[in-house]
Amino acid sequence: MSKKAELIKEMLEMQAKFIADEQAGKFDAEDYYIGDGKNYRERYHELAAEVREIASKEVNFWK
């Protein structure tokens, strides 16, 4: 599996867990922005940036 595919897989797993927690009533908006959820948001942002960088190189897109 390519690095990009692995990163996307991790992002999808994070999304699925977030949706499940939200539907189960475990979601707390305050925590999402200033508590433990902040780690989730930061990690997801890192993954998205890395996927974007890989994809840009694949299509030879200059930012």
C-alpha angles and dihedrals in degrees: 000000000000122000090248092052091050091051092048090048090054091048092051091049090051091050092049092051091047092051092047091050091047093050091046090055094249092119117109114183093204091053090047092059104034108010135050090321088069088072089053092051093046093048092047090050091051091051093048092050092050093048090049091051093050092046092049091054091048092058094035092242114167113212 
